[in-house]
Amino acid sequence: MPLLPDLETIHPDVHTAPFWEACKRRELRLQRCTACGRFRQPPLPGCPHCGSTGVEWTRSSGRGRVFSYTIVHHPAMPSLKGSVPYNVIVVELDDAPGARLISNLLDTQPGEIEVGMRVELSWDEVSPDVVLPRFRRPSHAGSSREPAS
């Protein structure tokens, strides 16, 4: 069963539409303030740091670390009953300091997820109009977790 089957439609607004349009092209793009240079995710109408409304959409590699996670055992919606348990992760992206993306870690059992583990972007086409950024463990061996400093 696909993870989170109800996400077959997305209803973007003026602030989130560029994010979702980039996802359709399989590009992860994040808002970056043109005044102070800080990233923000989710997209907002203005910078919470300096108040500027100037924005650029910067491409991210989609590589990062699990900042936090939870395992969902009780479905949030009836249609998710067949998908539990599933994970929800918060990814801290390497090339977008301060931006964190909420998503899912694919092909990983709940007991295998750890804070700090390396992840990389994987695209999930849930419908012809919706492509979601998901994550996987890196494909190269030995890179799932670096020692704490």
C-alpha contacts under 8 A as a table, 3 or more apart, distances in Angstrom:
res1	aa1	res2	aa2	distance
1	M	5	P	8.00
1	M	82	G	7.25
1	M	83	S	6.67
2	P	5	P	5.74
2	P	83	S	7.44
3	L	83	S	6.17
3	L	86	Y	7.54
4	L	7	L	6.18
4	L	80	L	6.22
4	L	83	S	6.96
5	P	8	E	6.67
5	P	79	S	7.36
5	P	80	L	7.06
5	P	126	V	7.52
6	D	9	T	7.67
6	D	79	S	6.93
6	D	80	L	7.68
7	L	10	I	6.83
7	L	126	V	7.08
7	L	130	V	7.89
8	E	126	V	5.72
8	E	127	S	5.54
8	E	129	D	7.86
8	E	130	V	6.25
9	T	127	S	7.74
9	T	129	D	7.36
9	T	130	V	6.37
10	I	130	V	6.85
12	P	15	H	7.59
12	P	16	T	5.32
12	P	17	A	4.94
12	P	20	W	7.22
13	D	16	T	5.36
13	D	17	A	5.68
14	V	17	A	5.64
14	V	18	P	7.97
15	H	18	P	7.12
15	H	43	P	5.88
15	H	44	L	6.13
15	H	45	P	6.23
16	T	19	F	5.38
16	T	20	W	6.56
16	T	42	P	7.80
16	T	43	P	5.74
16	T	44	L	7.90
17	A	20	W	5.23
17	A	21	E	6.02
18	P	21	E	5.08
18	P	22	A	6.10
18	P	57	W	7.80
19	F	22	A	5.29
19	F	23	C	6.32
19	F	28	L	7.35
19	F	29	R	5.96
19	F	30	L	6.74
19	F	43	P	7.89
20	W	23	C	4.91
20	W	24	K	6.37
20	W	130	V	7.88
20	W	131	V	7.83
21	E	24	K	5.20
21	E	25	R	6.77
22	A	25	R	5.11
22	A	26	R	6.28
22	A	27	E	5.03
22	A	28	L	6.29
22	A	29	R	6.33
23	C	26	R	4.64
23	C	27	E	5.18
23	C	28	L	5.94
23	C	29	R	7.77
23	C	130	V	7.96
23	C	131	V	5.73
23	C	132	L	6.53
23	C	133	P	6.97
24	K	27	E	7.43
24	K	129	D	7.11
24	K	130	V	6.50
24	K	131	V	5.25
26	R	123	W	6.65
26	R	131	V	7.37
27	E	59	R	6.82
27	E	60	S	7.74
28	L	59	R	5.68
28	L	60	S	5.46
28	L	61	S	7.18
28	L	62	G	6.67
28	L	133	P	7.47
29	R	57	W	5.57
29	R	58	T	5.12
29	R	59	R	4.30
29	R	60	S	5.83
30	L	39	F	6.90
30	L	40	R	6.93
30	L	41	Q	6.64
30	L	43	P	7.47
30	L	57	W	5.29
30	L	58	T	5.35
30	L	59	R	6.49
30	L	60	S	7.13
31	Q	39	F	5.74
31	Q	40	R	5.53
31	Q	41	Q	6.79
31	Q	43	P	6.04
31	Q	55	V	6.21
31	Q	56	E	5.81
31	Q	57	W	4.79
31	Q	58	T	6.41
32	R	37	G	5.90
32	R	38	R	5.53
32	R	39	F	4.27
32	R	40	R	6.17
32	R	55	V	5.58
32	R	56	E	5.31
32	R	57	W	6.11
32	R	58	T	6.52
33	C	36	C	5.76
33	C	37	G	4.86
33	C	38	R	5.43
33	C	39	F	6.37
33	C	40	R	7.80
33	C	47	C	6.32
33	C	52	S	7.12
33	C	53	T	7.50
33	C	54	G	5.80
33	C	55	V	4.74
33	C	56	E	6.49
34	T	37	G	5.50
34	T	52	S	7.88
34	T	54	G	5.22
34	T	55	V	5.26
34	T	56	E	6.32
35	A	50	C	7.67
35	A	52	S	6.38
35	A	54	G	6.58
36	C	49	H	7.93
36	C	50	C	6.79
38	R	49	H	7.90
38	R	97	P	7.55
38	R	98	G	7.35
39	F	96	A	6.14
39	F	97	P	6.68
39	F	98	G	6.19
39	F	99	A	5.64
40	R	43	P	6.11
40	R	44	L	7.32
40	R	47	C	7.56
40	R	98	G	7.03
40	R	99	A	5.35
41	Q	44	L	7.55
41	Q	99	A	5.35
41	Q	100	R	6.22
41	Q	101	L	6.66
42	P	101	L	7.57
44	L	47	C	7.07
45	P	53	T	6.34
46	G	51	G	5.76
46	G	52	S	5.62
46	G	53	T	4.43
46	G	54	G	7.41
47	C	50	C	5.71
47	C	51	G	4.75
47	C	52	S	5.34
47	C	53	T	6.31
48	P	51	G	5.73
60	S	63	R	7.90
60	S	93	L	7.88
60	S	95	D	6.26
60	S	96	A	7.00
61	S	95	D	7.11
61	S	121	L	7.61
62	G	93	L	6.46
62	G	94	D	7.78
62	G	120	E	5.59
62	G	121	L	4.72
63	R	93	L	5.88
63	R	94	D	5.95
63	R	95	D	7.79
63	R	118	R	7.53
63	R	119	V	5.90
63	R	120	E	4.39
63	R	121	L	6.23
64	G	91	V	6.29
64	G	92	E	5.53
64	G	93	L	4.26
64	G	94	D	4.84
64	G	118	R	5.79
64	G	119	V	5.48
64	G	120	E	6.39
65	R	91	V	5.57
65	R	92	E	5.42
65	R	93	L	6.66
65	R	94	D	7.62
65	R	115	V	7.52
65	R	116	G	5.20
65	R	117	M	5.34
65	R	118	R	4.50
65	R	119	V	5.60
66	V	69	Y	7.16
66	V	89	I	6.53
66	V	90	V	5.89
66	V	91	V	4.73
66	V	92	E	6.35
66	V	114	E	7.07
66	V	115	V	5.12
66	V	116	G	5.04
66	V	117	M	5.52
66	V	118	R	6.62
66	V	119	V	6.98
67	F	89	I	7.53
67	F	90	V	5.43
67	F	91	V	5.41
67	F	92	E	5.67
67	F	115	V	5.58
67	F	116	G	6.11
68	S	89	I	5.87
68	S	90	V	5.12
68	S	91	V	7.29
68	S	115	V	5.72
69	Y	87	N	6.98
69	Y	88	V	5.58
69	Y	89	I	4.17
69	Y	90	V	5.95
69	Y	113	I	7.96
69	Y	115	V	7.34
70	T	87	N	5.76
70	T	88	V	5.45
70	T	89	I	6.54
71	I	85	P	6.41
71	I	86	Y	5.69
71	I	87	N	4.44
71	I	88	V	6.41
71	I	110	P	6.60
72	V	75	P	6.96
72	V	84	V	6.47
72	V	85	P	5.31
72	V	86	Y	5.30
72	V	87	N	5.91
72	V	88	V	7.36
73	H	84	V	5.39
73	H	85	P	4.64
73	H	86	Y	7.04
74	H	81	K	7.65
74	H	84	V	6.79
74	H	85	P	7.51
75	P	78	P	6.47
75	P	79	S	7.93
75	P	80	L	5.34
75	P	81	K	5.40
75	P	83	S	7.83
75	P	84	V	6.44
76	A	80	L	6.94
77	M	80	L	5.55
77	M	81	K	7.31
78	P	81	K	5.53
79	S	82	G	7.31
80	L	83	S	5.19
80	L	84	V	6.82
81	K	84	V	6.04
83	S	86	Y	6.38
86	Y	110	P	7.56
87	N	104	N	5.81
87	N	105	L	6.66
87	N	110	P	6.84
88	V	102	I	6.96
88	V	103	S	5.76
88	V	104	N	4.86
88	V	105	L	7.21
89	I	102	I	5.73
89	I	103	S	5.39
89	I	104	N	5.39
89	I	105	L	6.66
90	V	100	R	6.20
90	V	101	L	5.55
90	V	102	I	4.52
90	V	103	S	6.39
91	V	100	R	5.33
91	V	101	L	5.14
91	V	102	I	6.36
91	V	103	S	7.50
91	V	119	V	7.97
92	E	96	A	7.93
92	E	97	P	7.64
92	E	98	G	7.49
92	E	99	A	6.40
92	E	100	R	4.71
92	E	101	L	6.77
93	L	96	A	5.43
93	L	97	P	6.75
93	L	99	A	6.61
93	L	100	R	6.42
93	L	101	L	7.68
94	D	97	P	6.74
96	A	99	A	5.63
103	S	133	P	6.98
103	S	134	R	5.63
103	S	135	F	7.24
104	N	134	R	5.42
104	N	135	F	6.14
105	L	108	T	6.43
105	L	134	R	6.33
105	L	135	F	4.81
105	L	136	R	5.45
105	L	137	R	7.71
106	L	134	R	7.02
106	L	135	F	6.03
106	L	136	R	5.31
107	D	136	R	6.93
108	T	112	E	6.37
108	T	113	I	7.14
108	T	136	R	7.79
109	Q	112	E	5.42
109	Q	113	I	7.15
110	P	113	I	5.83
113	I	117	M	7.31
114	E	117	M	5.62
116	G	145	R	6.43
116	G	146	E	7.73
117	M	144	S	5.24
117	M	145	R	4.49
117	M	146	E	7.37
118	R	137	R	6.36
118	R	138	P	6.71
118	R	143	S	6.63
118	R	144	S	4.78
118	R	145	R	5.66
118	R	146	E	7.89
119	V	135	F	6.05
119	V	136	R	5.49
119	V	137	R	4.63
119	V	138	P	5.58
119	V	144	S	7.23
120	E	135	F	5.38
120	E	136	R	5.50
120	E	137	R	6.17
120	E	138	P	5.66
121	L	133	P	6.51
121	L	134	R	5.91
121	L	135	F	4.57
121	L	136	R	6.47
122	S	133	P	6.15
122	S	134	R	5.12
122	S	135	F	5.04
122	S	136	R	6.33
123	W	131	V	6.49
123	W	132	L	5.86
123	W	133	P	5.10
123	W	134	R	5.85
123	W	135	F	7.83
124	D	131	V	5.50
124	D	132	L	5.10
124	D	133	P	6.43
124	D	134	R	6.50
125	E	128	P	6.86
125	E	130	V	6.02
125	E	131	V	4.28
125	E	132	L	6.32
126	V	130	V	5.78
126	V	131	V	6.05
126	V	132	L	7.23
127	S	130	V	5.12
127	S	131	V	7.06
128	P	131	V	7.68
137	R	144	S	6.39
138	P	141	A	7.53
138	P	143	S	6.66
138	P	144	S	6.56
140	H	143	S	6.53
141	A	144	S	7.60
142	G	145	R	7.63
143	S	146	E	6.86
